[in-house]
Amino acid sequence: MDAMVHEVPSPHDPHVRHLRWMFLAVVTGSFLFLIPWIGYLSASLPDHHEVDQWRFAWVGFDGALIVAIGVTALCAWRRLQIFIPWALVTAALLCCDAWFDIVLDWNSDELAGAILTAALAELPLAALLVYVARKMIRLTVLIAWRRAGRTGAVPPLSRLTLVRLTTDAEPGPACGCGPGHAALPTGAELPVGEAGDGGAAAHGADPAHDAHRAHGTDTTHGHDATYRADPAHDAAAAHRADRAGPADRDGRQDPHGRS
């Protein structure tokens, strides 16, 4: 896990920050440029236009679509992660195919066929590819989430940031032993003075311990599960022994290690 985290570049790396700002500038600039460009095209493009490469345009486009579908199917058969981007690319091409088929056949006798093809084949296949790609992304995030040591629910993809798995720290257990310590189940207890690997001893229901902790004299910090000599604790233990009776005093051991 540590090796995997070390391979992830830090979002505070100057090189990473520079590349991120360049990417944001290009994408945002393209978005802002296309807004007036659409207005210009809507006002300047003619209603009728003849071209010499009409057949080549459609054959080329459908050829690219066939290649995309084939690579997507191959990646799915081989269970490759690269299936996700190929599925999204293929879905986008299918939507474009449906759009141009309907729009370019709007005033022709082939409009009904274009609509049926889009409604029954192209758009359903595109929706299926997007759905499966989303499920695969969600599964990949869930596996990374668990391997990062997180136990909470995985946020929706719309609210999960790109660096969430490496920058947010998982809250530690209530014992304060750190994120590597697995909390014991409810009701489990370890004897005082014994600590498991990477964890502190847990106390069960104990009036003397509770009273001792209520007076602020509990000294079990981190992995230290021992008590310092404390008159208040000794008095609480003696009072509990007196209440237990002679038989219990003779035959039962104090849970804090005192016989």
VOKOL-814635 format. One line per 4 residues: number of its first residue (from 1); for each residue x, y, z of C-alpha. Coordinates in steps of 0.5 Angstrom, whole numbers. Example, Ala and Ser with C-alpha at 12.3 -4.5 7.8 and 13.67 -1.06 7.14 Angstrom:
BEGIN
1) 25 -9 16; 27 -2 14 .
// end
This chain:
BEGIN
1) 0 0 0; 6 5 2; 9 4 -5; 2 5 -8 .
5) 2 12 -5; 9 14 -6; 7 13 -14; 2 18 -13 .
9) 4 25 -15; 3 30 -9; -2 35 -11; 2 40 -8 .
13) 8 38 -13; 10 45 -17; 10 41 -23; 4 37 -22 .
17) 1 44 -21; 3 47 -27; 1 42 -31; -6 42 -28 .
21) -6 50 -29; -4 49 -37; -10 43 -37; -15 48 -34 .
25) -13 54 -38; -14 50 -45; -20 46 -43; -24 53 -40 .
29) -21 57 -46; -24 52 -51; -31 52 -48; -31 60 -48 .
33) -28 60 -55; -34 55 -58; -39 60 -55; -39 65 -60 .
37) -36 60 -65; -43 57 -65; -47 64 -66; -42 65 -72 .
41) -44 59 -75; -51 59 -74; -51 66 -78; -46 64 -83 .
45) -47 57 -85; -52 56 -91; -58 52 -91; -55 48 -97 .
49) -48 46 -99; -45 40 -104; -39 37 -103; -35 32 -107 .
53) -33 27 -101; -40 25 -98; -39 18 -99; -32 18 -96 .
57) -34 22 -90; -39 17 -88; -35 11 -90; -29 14 -86 .
61) -34 15 -80; -37 9 -80; -30 5 -80; -28 9 -74 .
65) -34 7 -70; -33 0 -72; -26 0 -70; -28 3 -63 .
69) -34 -2 -62; -29 -8 -64; -23 -5 -59; -28 -4 -53 .
73) -31 -11 -54; -24 -14 -54; -22 -10 -48; -29 -13 -44 .
77) -27 -20 -46; -20 -19 -43; -22 -15 -37; -18 -9 -38 .
81) -18 -3 -35; -18 1 -41; -24 -2 -43; -27 4 -39 .
85) -25 10 -44; -26 6 -50; -33 5 -48; -34 12 -47 .
89) -31 14 -53; -35 9 -57; -42 11 -54; -40 19 -56 .
93) -39 16 -63; -46 12 -63; -49 19 -61; -46 23 -66 .
97) -48 17 -71; -55 18 -69; -55 25 -69; -52 26 -76 .
101) -57 20 -79; -63 24 -76; -61 31 -78; -58 30 -85 .
105) -64 25 -87; -69 30 -84; -72 32 -91; -71 25 -94 .
109) -75 19 -94; -70 15 -90; -72 19 -84; -76 14 -81 .
113) -70 9 -82; -65 14 -78; -70 15 -72; -71 7 -71 .
117) -64 6 -72; -62 11 -67; -68 9 -62; -67 2 -62 .
121) -59 1 -64; -55 7 -63; -57 10 -57; -59 4 -53 .
125) -52 1 -54; -49 8 -52; -53 8 -46; -51 1 -44 .
129) -43 3 -45; -44 9 -41; -47 5 -35; -42 -1 -35 .
133) -36 4 -35; -39 8 -30; -40 1 -26; -33 0 -27 .
137) -30 6 -25; -35 6 -19; -32 -1 -17; -25 1 -18 .
141) -26 7 -13; -29 2 -8; -23 -2 -9; -18 3 -8 .
145) -22 6 -2; -22 0 2; -14 -1 0; -13 6 3 .
149) -16 3 9; -22 7 9; -28 4 12; -34 9 11 .
153) -38 10 5; -35 11 -2; -38 18 -4; -42 19 -10 .
157) -37 20 -16; -40 27 -17; -37 29 -11; -31 25 -10 .
161) -25 29 -12; -19 26 -16; -14 26 -10; -19 24 -5 .
165) -16 18 -3; -9 20 -2; -10 27 2; -16 26 7 .
169) -14 22 13; -18 17 16; -20 18 23; -17 14 28 .
173) -20 9 33; -23 12 39; -17 9 43; -12 14 40 .
177) -7 9 37; -7 11 30; -10 9 24; -6 3 23 .
181) -10 0 30; -16 -4 29; -21 -3 34; -23 -9 38 .
185) -31 -11 37; -36 -8 42; -35 -12 49; -28 -15 47 .
189) -23 -14 53; -15 -15 54; -12 -16 61; -9 -10 63 .
193) -1 -9 62; -2 -13 55; -3 -10 48; -4 -13 42 .
197) 1 -12 36; 0 -4 34; -6 -3 39; -7 -2 46 .
201) -11 -6 51; -18 -5 52; -22 -5 58; -29 -8 60 .
205) -34 -6 64; -30 -4 71; -33 1 76; -26 2 79 .
209) -23 3 72; -29 8 71; -28 11 77; -21 12 76 .
213) -22 15 69; -27 20 72; -22 23 77; -17 24 71 .
217) -12 19 73; -12 14 67; -5 14 64; -7 9 59 .
221) -4 14 53; -2 11 46; 0 4 47; 2 4 54 .
225) -3 0 58; 0 0 65; -2 5 71; 3 9 75 .
229) 2 8 83; -4 12 85; -7 13 92; -14 14 89 .
233) -14 8 84; -11 4 90; -17 7 95; -22 5 89 .
237) -20 -2 88; -20 -3 96; -27 -1 96; -29 -5 91 .
241) -26 -11 94; -29 -10 101; -36 -10 97; -34 -16 94 .
245) -34 -20 101; -29 -25 104; -30 -30 99; -29 -26 93 .
249) -23 -23 96; -19 -30 97; -21 -33 91; -22 -27 85 .
253) -16 -23 82; -17 -16 81; -18 -14 74; -12 -9 74 .
257) -7 -14 76; -7 -14 83; -8 -20 87 .
// end
